[in-house]
Amino acid sequence: MVLILLQETVFKMERLRKLLGREEETEEKTAEEAPVGEAAKEPVHEETAHPEVLEEPVTEEPEVEHEPEPEAEPEPETQPEVEPVEAEPEEAAPIDRGATLPYHSEFTERIKYLFGDPTAVAGLEGPDEFSLEFMAEGERFYVAKEANGEFKYGTGSAPDEDVYIRIANDTVAELLRAATFAYFSRIYIRDYRKPDAGKFVKIELRKDITSMNRRGYARIPLLKLLIGQAR
């Protein structure tokens, strides 16, 4: 049995060899019959006909290092709410009373003091000039200042006065008792605007008010008061 199988195998191999030999002869004849000048066609190999698609290398993305998340800060301990203590209302500040005025026995002394007080003559400038004449306690006197000059005080009539001021004796007594310039001002304006028997301040302007204002009467507190323009 084995021998028979071997013989059949040999027979099949011989037949296959003959068939292969015939195919080679046919290919040679076809090549020889091809027209001259035509380039021989190279056999197409399966590798060339169907080129393998090269797979792109897969690049691995670098791992991103993540920064460690900051630790959450511990919540502050909640303090017990303290109810605000209502502050006691403060007493209203008194109206600006200014510095305390010293005692004066005569009105002329008080006027001289006020013209030397920085608060009363605030805003005074060198070019300012004025001349005021007073009649108080039965005495006539004046205060004057020339441009870029010093204060001048004298008795009698003023030379070329801007204003003439007459004050009643009772009013003068109250003005001498005034402890501050603010209180002095209130008494003066009161008796000027609402004169009464025995209490009055009479003011007579001898010059144009516009020119007087340019010379300091509208700017200097004491001058503004003495001509009745203070509020």
Phi and psi in degrees as a GROMACS rama.xvg file:
@    title "Ramachandran Plot"
@    xaxis  label "Phi"
@    yaxis  label "Psi"
@TYPE xy
-63.9094  -37.6316  VAL-2
-65.0699  -39.0818  LEU-3
-63.922  -41.4445  ILE-4
-63.5796  -38.9106  LEU-5
-64.8051  -41.8201  LEU-6
-63.6447  -42.3536  GLN-7
-62.5904  -38.5209  GLU-8
-64.4111  -44.5387  THR-9
-62.789  -40.6819  VAL-10
-62.3221  -44.0461  PHE-11
-64.3856  -36.5832  LYS-12
-69.0503  -39.8054  MET-13
-62.9808  -41.369  GLU-14
-65.9823  -39.8987  ARG-15
-66.1235  -35.9616  LEU-16
-66.7448  -38.2805  ARG-17
-66.5107  -40.3071  LYS-18
-63.2234  -42.3053  LEU-19
-62.9481  -36.7577  LEU-20
-66.2031  -38.7583  GLY-21
-64.3239  -40.7926  ARG-22
-63.9781  -37.7895  GLU-23
-64.5518  -41.5371  GLU-24
-63.8153  -40.2314  GLU-25
-62.1311  -41.5007  THR-26
-64.3797  -38.4231  GLU-27
-66.7262  -41.3746  GLU-28
-64.4113  -40.8825  LYS-29
-62.2268  -39.7301  THR-30
-65.4872  -38.9824  ALA-31
-69.6649  -33.2393  GLU-32
-79.4245  -8.25017  GLU-33
-65.401  140.553  ALA-34
-61.8827  150  PRO-35
-68.949  147.511  VAL-36
89.1698  -22.0603  GLY-37
-80.61  124.393  GLU-38
-64.2485  136.528  ALA-39
-66.9803  134.084  ALA-40
-84.7729  123.62  LYS-41
-74.3811  140.723  GLU-42
-61.0805  138.236  PRO-43
-86.8412  121.201  VAL-44
-85.6213  150.771  HIS-45
-59.7658  -30.9541  GLU-46
-67.7657  -38.1362  GLU-47
-76.0975  -40.9945  THR-48
-64.1286  -39.1636  ALA-49
-123.295  80.2807  HIS-50
-63.3952  141.096  PRO-51
-71.9915  135.778  GLU-52
-77.6867  117.729  VAL-53
-77.0848  127.873  LEU-54
-80.8143  130.378  GLU-55
-65.9143  139.204  GLU-56
-66.3005  134.128  PRO-57
-81.4024  117.061  VAL-58
-90.9683  127.035  THR-59
-79.9868  126.547  GLU-60
-68.913  137.525  GLU-61
-66.4205  142.285  PRO-62
-69.9503  130.191  GLU-63
-86.107  125.911  VAL-64
-79.0141  122.83  GLU-65
-91.2019  130.419  HIS-66
-68.0858  142.644  GLU-67
-64.8153  133.646  PRO-68
-64.9301  136.112  GLU-69
-64.2192  143.413  PRO-70
-68.5436  137.053  GLU-71
-65.5519  133.018  ALA-72
-69.8546  143.149  GLU-73
-65.5459  134.986  PRO-74
-64.2458  135.968  GLU-75
-65.0942  148.771  PRO-76
-66.2963  130.478  GLU-77
-74.7404  124.418  THR-78
-84.2686  146.567  GLN-79
-62.1156  134.197  PRO-80
-65.3844  133.961  GLU-81
-107.766  123.371  VAL-82
-67.6165  128.969  GLU-83
-63.5413  140.637  PRO-84
-87.701  122.101  VAL-85
-67.9052  126.661  GLU-86
-73.5872  142.481  ALA-87
-68.5026  135.147  GLU-88
-60.4213  131.742  PRO-89
-79.0106  150.398  GLU-90
-68.7785  141.976  GLU-91
-60.6949  134.99  ALA-92
-66.2461  137.969  ALA-93
-65.6101  157.182  PRO-94
-58.9225  143.875  ILE-95
-51.3409  110.89  ASP-96
-92.6241  -16.9663  ARG-97
75.7123  -179.211  GLY-98
-71.9901  149.395  ALA-99
-67.7262  131.718  THR-100
-81.6762  140.94  LEU-101
-71.9867  167.06  PRO-102
-74.6972  136.91  TYR-103
-132.813  136.754  HIS-104
-91.6522  -20.493  SER-105
-124.419  149.029  GLU-106
-68.5717  -33.1172  PHE-107
-61.7465  -38.4808  THR-108
-65.1616  -40.0123  GLU-109
-67.0603  -40.4104  ARG-110
-64.1936  -42.5423  ILE-111
-61.3416  -41.7718  LYS-112
-62.7233  -44.6103  TYR-113
-64.5472  -36.1509  LEU-114
-70.9951  -11.6649  PHE-115
-102.733  -0.444922  GLY-116
-87.2753  123.976  ASP-117
-59.0738  -32.2601  PRO-118
-70.4151  -42.5009  THR-119
-69.8198  -33.0953  ALA-120
-111.696  29.4377  VAL-121
-58.9051  137.448  ALA-122
90.9011  -0.267565  GLY-123
-65.5509  133.079  LEU-124
-121.739  158.479  GLU-125
-54.1424  -46.8419  GLY-126
-68.7433  -11.9851  PRO-127
-62.3224  140.707  ASP-128
-143.534  142.688  GLU-129
-161.724  166.735  PHE-130
-153.224  118.931  SER-131
-122.881  138.979  LEU-132
-118.06  132.396  GLU-133
-115.714  152.437  PHE-134
-132.312  106.091  MET-135
-148.56  141.699  ALA-136
55.3669  33.2112  GLU-137
74.0466  12.6428  GLY-138
-124.077  140.071  GLU-139
-105.074  130.87  ARG-140
-150.035  171.634  PHE-141
-145.003  161.127  TYR-142
-130.637  130.538  VAL-143
-141.358  157.47  ALA-144
-151.076  128.294  LYS-145
-89.9929  163.583  GLU-146
-58.3605  128.445  ALA-147
58.8663  26.082  ASN-148
-115.058  -175.972  GLY-149
-96.8719  166.735  GLU-150
-68.4844  143.761  PHE-151
-125.932  133.046  LYS-152
-121.467  138.382  TYR-153
-159.297  164.736  GLY-154
-98.3471  157.178  THR-155
92.2473  -163.12  GLY-156
-78.9946  146.598  SER-157
-84.8501  144.601  ALA-158
-74.4899  115.966  PRO-159
55.2023  58.1899  ASP-160
-69.5516  150.463  GLU-161
-84.4111  -31.3047  ASP-162
-150.653  147.92  VAL-163
-118.949  127.018  TYR-164
-123.841  126.225  ILE-165
-119.552  129.225  ARG-166
-124.337  133.566  ILE-167
-70.0716  154.515  ALA-168
-62.6357  -41.677  ASN-169
-63.1694  -36.9819  ASP-170
-67.7386  -41.1643  THR-171
-58.8972  -41.4193  VAL-172
-61.1631  -41.6042  ALA-173
-69.1454  -37.768  GLU-174
-64.7224  -33.3339  LEU-175
-72.6428  -25.8452  LEU-176
-85.808  -12.4484  ARG-177
-60.8608  127.458  ALA-178
-84.1735  -20.1116  ALA-179
-136.271  164.659  THR-180
-66.5275  -33.8716  PHE-181
-63.0522  -42.9236  ALA-182
-70.2995  -37.6061  TYR-183
-57.2067  -43.2841  PHE-184
-65.7136  -40.3655  SER-185
-63.9752  -42.8108  ARG-186
-65.068  -43.1425  ILE-187
-62.9681  -48.6733  TYR-188
-68.3391  -35.457  ILE-189
-61.0103  -49.839  ARG-190
-76.168  -15.0884  ASP-191
-80.3924  -43.3466  TYR-192
-83.3213  -32.1974  ARG-193
-129.253  71.6497  LYS-194
-64.7558  149.944  PRO-195
-135.74  171.447  ASP-196
-63.3648  119.485  ALA-197
86.2747  -9.44022  GLY-198
-133.552  111.201  LYS-199
-162.498  159.863  PHE-200
-134.568  117.588  VAL-201
-109.793  130.154  LYS-202
-123.279  127.521  ILE-203
-122.453  114.961  GLU-204
-80.1525  129.653  LEU-205
-103.285  -5.57995  ARG-206
-130.017  167.433  LYS-207
-67.5363  131.947  ASP-208
-62.9693  -32.1845  ILE-209
-64.2753  -45.1897  THR-210
-68.0324  -33.9443  SER-211
-66.1328  -40.4008  MET-212
-62.7156  -36.2091  ASN-213
-67.7102  -22.1841  ARG-214
-96.7311  10.508  ARG-215
117.649  -9.99031  GLY-216
-66.499  -27.8552  TYR-217
-88.1958  -8.35625  ALA-218
-111.984  -34.3736  ARG-219
-89.2099  122.346  ILE-220
-53.2262  -44.4314  PRO-221
-67.5964  -41.7938  LEU-222
-66.3151  -41.3553  LEU-223
-61.546  -37.8095  LYS-224
-67.7975  -47.2256  LEU-225
-64.8701  -25.6075  LEU-226
-96.7846  8.0494  ILE-227
80.8786  18.4228  GLY-228
-97.1224  -7.32675  GLN-229
-72.6509  150.504  ALA-230
